[in-house]
Amino acid sequence: MTVCQEYRQEYPRGVLAGAEADQVHRVRLHGAQIGYREAGRHSGGPVVLLIHGLASDSATWRRVLPVLGRRAHVIAPDLLGCGQSDKPAGGDYSVGAHAARLRDLLRSLGVSRATVVGHSFGGGVAMSFGYQFPERTDGLGLVASGGLGAELTMALRAATVPGAVLAAHAVATAFPRWVHRAAGRAATGLGLVGGADLDALGRALRGLADPGTRQAFLSTLRGAVGWSGQRLTALDLLELFAELPVLLVAGRRDACIPHEHTLRAHAQLPGSRLEVLDTGHFPHHERPDAVARLISEVLVAAGPRVPAAAAPRAS
Protein backbone atom coordinates (compact mmCIF):
# COMPACT_ATOMS: atom_id res chain seq x y z
CA MET A 1 0.00 0.00 0.00
CA THR A 2 1.34 3.47 -0.83
CA VAL A 3 1.46 6.13 1.88
CA CYS A 4 0.09 8.73 -0.47
CA GLN A 5 -2.73 9.36 -2.87
CA GLU A 6 -2.03 12.54 -4.81
CA TYR A 7 -4.47 14.95 -6.43
CA ARG A 8 -2.78 17.52 -8.60
CA GLN A 9 -3.31 19.60 -11.73
CA GLU A 10 -0.55 19.12 -14.29
CA TYR A 11 0.99 22.24 -15.80
CA PRO A 12 2.11 22.63 -19.40
CA ARG A 13 5.80 23.45 -19.61
CA GLY A 14 5.10 26.95 -20.87
CA VAL A 15 3.17 28.08 -17.79
CA LEU A 16 5.02 30.75 -15.86
CA ALA A 17 6.51 29.82 -12.50
CA GLY A 18 4.48 32.61 -10.91
CA ALA A 19 1.25 30.85 -11.88
CA GLU A 20 2.67 27.60 -10.53
CA ALA A 21 3.32 29.25 -7.18
CA ASP A 22 -0.34 30.27 -6.87
CA GLN A 23 -1.62 26.72 -7.30
CA VAL A 24 -1.99 24.57 -4.18
CA HIS A 25 -1.74 20.83 -4.78
CA ARG A 26 -3.02 18.28 -2.29
CA VAL A 27 -1.68 14.93 -1.18
CA ARG A 28 -3.42 12.43 1.09
CA LEU A 29 -0.76 11.29 3.53
CA HIS A 30 -1.41 8.95 6.45
CA GLY A 31 -5.12 9.77 6.33
CA ALA A 32 -4.72 13.56 6.23
CA GLN A 33 -4.64 15.95 3.29
CA ILE A 34 -1.45 17.98 2.98
CA GLY A 35 -1.35 21.06 0.76
CA TYR A 36 1.77 22.26 -1.01
CA ARG A 37 2.91 24.75 -3.64
CA GLU A 38 5.50 23.96 -6.25
CA ALA A 39 7.70 25.72 -8.79
CA GLY A 40 10.44 24.68 -11.19
CA ARG A 41 9.37 21.05 -11.42
CA HIS A 42 10.83 20.94 -14.94
CA SER A 43 13.92 23.00 -14.11
CA GLY A 44 16.18 19.97 -13.83
CA GLY A 45 17.70 21.50 -10.71
CA PRO A 46 18.00 20.07 -7.19
CA VAL A 47 15.04 20.02 -4.81
CA VAL A 48 14.53 22.77 -2.24
CA LEU A 49 11.94 22.33 0.51
CA LEU A 50 10.64 25.64 1.95
CA ILE A 51 9.07 25.41 5.44
CA HIS A 52 6.91 28.21 6.80
CA GLY A 53 6.61 29.42 10.39
CA LEU A 54 3.90 29.46 13.05
CA ALA A 55 0.38 30.65 12.13
CA SER A 56 1.52 30.84 8.51
CA ASP A 57 1.36 28.67 5.40
CA SER A 58 3.07 28.07 2.08
CA ALA A 59 1.79 31.41 0.71
CA THR A 60 4.52 33.11 2.73
CA TRP A 61 6.98 31.92 0.04
CA ARG A 62 4.92 33.09 -2.96
CA ARG A 63 7.40 35.80 -3.99
CA VAL A 64 10.40 33.50 -3.54
CA LEU A 65 9.01 30.49 -5.40
CA PRO A 66 9.02 31.90 -8.98
CA VAL A 67 12.56 33.28 -8.66
CA LEU A 68 14.01 30.18 -7.05
CA GLY A 69 12.06 27.94 -9.42
CA ARG A 70 14.24 29.06 -12.32
CA ARG A 71 17.11 26.99 -10.97
CA ALA A 72 15.54 24.45 -8.62
CA HIS A 73 12.52 22.24 -8.08
CA VAL A 74 10.89 24.01 -5.14
CA ILE A 75 8.29 22.46 -2.85
CA ALA A 76 6.59 24.59 -0.18
CA PRO A 77 4.17 22.58 1.98
CA ASP A 78 1.45 23.67 4.36
CA LEU A 79 2.40 22.02 7.63
CA LEU A 80 -0.33 19.91 9.23
CA GLY A 81 -2.74 22.31 10.94
CA CYS A 82 -1.92 25.19 8.58
CA GLY A 83 -3.15 26.60 5.29
CA GLN A 84 -4.95 24.04 3.16
CA SER A 85 -3.64 21.03 5.06
CA ASP A 86 -5.97 19.18 7.41
CA LYS A 87 -6.20 20.22 11.06
CA PRO A 88 -7.03 17.05 12.96
CA ALA A 89 -7.99 17.36 16.61
CA GLY A 90 -5.39 15.58 18.68
CA GLY A 91 -2.87 15.58 15.83
CA ASP A 92 0.84 15.41 16.57
CA TYR A 93 2.11 18.95 15.99
CA SER A 94 5.55 18.52 17.52
CA VAL A 95 8.66 19.66 15.68
CA GLY A 96 9.85 16.07 15.18
CA ALA A 97 6.46 14.93 13.86
CA HIS A 98 6.36 17.80 11.35
CA ALA A 99 9.85 16.82 10.14
CA ALA A 100 8.90 13.15 9.76
CA ARG A 101 5.74 14.10 7.89
CA LEU A 102 7.78 16.20 5.47
CA ARG A 103 10.08 13.23 4.89
CA ASP A 104 7.04 11.18 3.96
CA LEU A 105 5.69 13.97 1.75
CA LEU A 106 8.93 14.08 -0.24
CA ARG A 107 9.02 10.31 -0.51
CA SER A 108 5.44 10.27 -1.79
CA LEU A 109 6.42 12.79 -4.48
CA GLY A 110 9.32 10.63 -5.58
CA VAL A 111 11.96 12.90 -4.04
CA SER A 112 14.78 11.10 -2.25
CA ARG A 113 16.68 14.11 -0.87
CA ALA A 114 16.41 17.89 -0.64
CA THR A 115 17.87 21.08 0.70
CA VAL A 116 15.63 22.23 3.55
CA VAL A 117 15.01 25.90 4.28
CA GLY A 118 12.88 27.04 7.20
CA HIS A 119 11.58 30.37 8.47
CA SER A 120 11.06 31.00 12.20
CA PHE A 121 9.39 27.86 13.64
CA GLY A 122 10.04 26.27 10.25
CA GLY A 123 13.75 26.68 10.92
CA GLY A 124 13.38 24.39 13.90
CA VAL A 125 11.54 21.88 11.72
CA ALA A 126 14.30 22.15 9.08
CA MET A 127 16.98 21.42 11.68
CA SER A 128 14.96 18.49 13.02
CA PHE A 129 14.65 17.15 9.46
CA GLY A 130 18.40 17.36 8.97
CA TYR A 131 19.06 15.73 12.33
CA GLN A 132 16.60 12.86 11.85
CA PHE A 133 17.22 12.26 8.14
CA PRO A 134 20.82 13.24 7.28
CA GLU A 135 20.81 10.82 4.35
CA ARG A 136 17.99 12.88 2.78
CA THR A 137 19.47 16.33 3.48
CA ASP A 138 21.63 18.17 0.93
CA GLY A 139 21.81 21.53 2.69
CA LEU A 140 20.23 23.68 5.39
CA GLY A 141 18.85 27.22 5.25
CA LEU A 142 17.64 29.09 8.32
CA VAL A 143 15.72 32.36 7.87
CA ALA A 144 15.06 34.30 11.10
CA SER A 145 15.06 30.86 12.66
CA GLY A 146 13.69 29.72 15.96
CA GLY A 147 15.38 27.06 18.04
CA LEU A 148 18.66 28.96 18.44
CA GLY A 149 18.07 30.60 21.82
CA ALA A 150 15.49 31.05 24.57
CA GLU A 151 14.72 34.75 24.06
CA LEU A 152 11.43 35.43 22.30
CA THR A 153 8.98 38.29 21.86
CA MET A 154 6.52 38.78 24.73
CA ALA A 155 3.57 38.40 22.33
CA LEU A 156 4.41 34.77 21.51
CA ARG A 157 5.16 33.90 25.14
CA ALA A 158 1.86 35.46 26.21
CA ALA A 159 0.03 33.48 23.54
CA THR A 160 0.71 30.29 25.51
CA VAL A 161 -1.57 31.55 28.30
CA PRO A 162 -5.05 29.92 28.09
CA GLY A 163 -7.52 32.15 26.26
CA ALA A 164 -4.90 34.63 25.04
CA VAL A 165 -5.07 33.68 21.35
CA LEU A 166 -8.87 33.81 21.24
CA ALA A 167 -8.80 37.19 22.99
CA ALA A 168 -6.24 38.54 20.52
CA HIS A 169 -8.38 37.39 17.60
CA ALA A 170 -11.45 39.02 19.16
CA VAL A 171 -9.63 42.33 19.58
CA ALA A 172 -8.29 42.15 16.03
CA THR A 173 -11.76 41.69 14.57
CA ALA A 174 -13.63 44.08 16.89
CA PHE A 175 -12.56 47.27 15.09
CA PRO A 176 -13.10 48.45 11.52
CA ARG A 177 -10.25 47.90 9.09
CA TRP A 178 -9.48 51.63 8.91
CA VAL A 179 -8.63 51.57 12.62
CA HIS A 180 -6.16 48.73 12.04
CA ARG A 181 -4.63 50.57 9.08
CA ALA A 182 -4.21 53.75 11.12
CA ALA A 183 -2.69 51.87 14.05
CA GLY A 184 -0.41 50.01 11.67
CA ARG A 185 0.82 53.21 10.05
CA ALA A 186 1.51 54.70 13.49
CA ALA A 187 3.41 51.61 14.67
CA THR A 188 5.42 51.50 11.47
CA GLY A 189 6.15 55.22 11.60
CA LEU A 190 7.41 54.93 15.17
CA GLY A 191 9.67 52.06 14.18
CA LEU A 192 7.88 49.66 16.54
CA VAL A 193 7.25 47.09 13.82
CA GLY A 194 7.85 46.80 10.09
CA GLY A 195 5.06 46.85 7.54
CA ALA A 196 5.76 43.29 6.38
CA ASP A 197 5.69 42.02 9.96
CA LEU A 198 2.44 43.87 10.64
CA ASP A 199 0.82 42.43 7.50
CA ALA A 200 1.90 38.91 8.50
CA LEU A 201 0.53 39.38 12.02
CA GLY A 202 -2.81 40.54 10.59
CA ARG A 203 -3.04 37.49 8.32
CA ALA A 204 -2.18 35.20 11.22
CA LEU A 205 -4.87 36.67 13.48
CA ARG A 206 -7.49 36.43 10.75
CA GLY A 207 -6.53 32.83 10.10
CA LEU A 208 -7.02 31.96 13.77
CA ALA A 209 -10.75 32.59 13.38
CA ASP A 210 -11.05 28.95 12.33
CA PRO A 211 -11.28 26.75 15.48
CA GLY A 212 -9.26 23.92 13.92
CA THR A 213 -6.48 26.28 12.86
CA ARG A 214 -6.49 27.92 16.30
CA GLN A 215 -6.24 24.59 18.13
CA ALA A 216 -3.45 23.35 15.86
CA PHE A 217 -1.57 26.62 16.39
CA LEU A 218 -1.86 26.35 20.17
CA SER A 219 -0.76 22.71 20.16
CA THR A 220 2.28 23.60 18.05
CA LEU A 221 3.10 26.73 20.04
CA ARG A 222 2.87 25.14 23.47
CA GLY A 223 5.17 22.33 22.40
CA ALA A 224 7.89 24.81 21.43
CA VAL A 225 7.27 27.90 23.58
CA GLY A 226 6.63 28.57 27.27
CA TRP A 227 6.27 31.68 29.38
CA SER A 228 10.04 31.87 29.77
CA GLY A 229 10.68 31.64 26.01
CA GLN A 230 11.55 28.88 23.55
CA ARG A 231 11.57 25.42 25.11
CA LEU A 232 13.62 23.78 22.37
CA THR A 233 17.14 24.58 21.26
CA ALA A 234 19.25 23.06 18.52
CA LEU A 235 22.48 24.83 19.46
CA ASP A 236 24.01 21.58 20.71
CA LEU A 237 23.19 19.90 17.39
CA LEU A 238 24.62 22.48 15.02
CA GLU A 239 27.95 20.69 14.77
CA LEU A 240 26.12 17.84 13.05
CA PHE A 241 25.57 20.16 10.06
CA ALA A 242 29.23 21.15 9.72
CA GLU A 243 29.67 19.10 6.52
CA LEU A 244 26.60 20.62 4.85
CA PRO A 245 26.27 23.92 3.01
CA VAL A 246 24.46 26.11 5.54
CA LEU A 247 22.84 29.50 4.91
CA LEU A 248 21.92 31.73 7.87
CA VAL A 249 19.69 34.75 7.19
CA ALA A 250 18.51 37.19 9.85
CA GLY A 251 16.60 40.47 9.94
CA ARG A 252 18.44 43.23 11.78
CA ARG A 253 15.09 44.75 12.86
CA ASP A 254 13.53 41.43 13.91
CA ALA A 255 11.26 42.17 16.89
CA CYS A 256 10.19 38.54 17.27
CA ILE A 257 13.43 36.52 17.46
CA PRO A 258 16.63 38.49 18.15
CA HIS A 259 18.99 38.40 15.19
CA GLU A 260 21.79 37.71 17.68
CA HIS A 261 20.54 34.11 17.77
CA THR A 262 21.62 33.73 14.15
CA LEU A 263 24.97 35.34 14.89
CA ARG A 264 25.46 32.80 17.67
CA ALA A 265 24.68 29.95 15.30
CA HIS A 266 27.20 31.28 12.78
CA ALA A 267 29.88 31.38 15.49
CA GLN A 268 29.26 27.66 16.06
CA LEU A 269 29.24 26.96 12.33
CA PRO A 270 32.09 29.10 10.98
CA GLY A 271 31.78 27.47 7.57
CA SER A 272 28.22 28.71 7.15
CA ARG A 273 27.20 31.74 5.07
CA LEU A 274 25.74 34.55 7.22
CA GLU A 275 23.60 37.37 5.86
CA VAL A 276 21.99 39.97 8.13
CA LEU A 277 19.49 41.98 6.08
CA ASP A 278 17.89 45.29 7.03
CA THR A 279 14.46 43.71 7.54
CA GLY A 280 12.13 42.57 10.28
CA HIS A 281 11.10 39.00 11.05
CA PHE A 282 10.12 38.24 7.44
CA PRO A 283 13.19 38.80 5.23
CA HIS A 284 11.57 36.76 2.45
CA HIS A 285 8.64 39.22 2.38
CA GLU A 286 10.70 42.42 2.42
CA ARG A 287 13.60 41.15 0.28
CA PRO A 288 12.28 38.12 -1.65
CA ASP A 289 14.74 38.48 -4.53
CA ALA A 290 17.69 38.72 -2.13
CA VAL A 291 16.58 35.68 -0.15
CA ALA A 292 15.97 33.67 -3.34
CA ARG A 293 19.39 34.70 -4.67
CA LEU A 294 21.11 33.65 -1.44
CA ILE A 295 19.39 30.27 -1.42
CA SER A 296 20.36 29.79 -5.05
CA GLU A 297 23.99 30.89 -4.64
CA VAL A 298 24.74 29.11 -1.38
CA LEU A 299 22.52 26.03 -1.41
CA VAL A 300 21.28 25.28 -4.94
CA ALA A 301 24.69 25.88 -6.50
CA ALA A 302 26.21 23.35 -4.10
CA GLY A 303 24.14 20.63 -5.78
CA PRO A 304 23.18 17.26 -4.28
CA ARG A 305 25.53 16.06 -1.57
CA VAL A 306 27.35 12.76 -2.05
CA PRO A 307 26.53 10.58 0.98
CA ALA A 308 29.60 9.62 2.98
CA ALA A 309 28.99 5.92 2.31
CA ALA A 310 29.09 6.58 -1.44
CA ALA A 311 32.19 8.79 -1.45
CA PRO A 312 35.09 7.39 -3.51
CA ARG A 313 37.87 5.77 -1.50
CA ALA A 314 41.42 6.98 -1.74
CA SER A 315 43.65 4.53 -3.62
Salt bridges, closest charged atoms under 4 A:
GLU6 OE2 - ARG8 NH1 2.66
GLU10 OE2 - ARG8 NE 3.84
GLU10 OE1 - ARG41 NH2 3.25
ASP22 OD1 - ARG62 NH2 2.73
GLU38 OE1 - ARG8 NH2 2.84
GLU38 OE1 - HIS25 NE2 3.63
GLU38 OE1 - ARG41 NE 3.34
GLU38 OE2 - HIS73 NE2 2.62
ASP104 OD2 - HIS30 NE2 2.76
ASP104 OD1 - ARG103 NE 2.48
ASP104 OD1 - ARG107 NH2 3.08
ASP138 OD1 - ARG113 NE 2.73
GLU151 OE1 - HIS261 NE2 2.64
ASP254 OD2 - HIS281 ND1 2.73
GLU260 OE1 - HIS259 ND1 3.75
GLU275 OE2 - ARG273 NH2 3.03
ASP278 OD1 - ARG253 NE 3.10
GLU286 OE1 - ARG253 NH2 3.12
GLU297 OE1 - ARG293 NH1 3.44
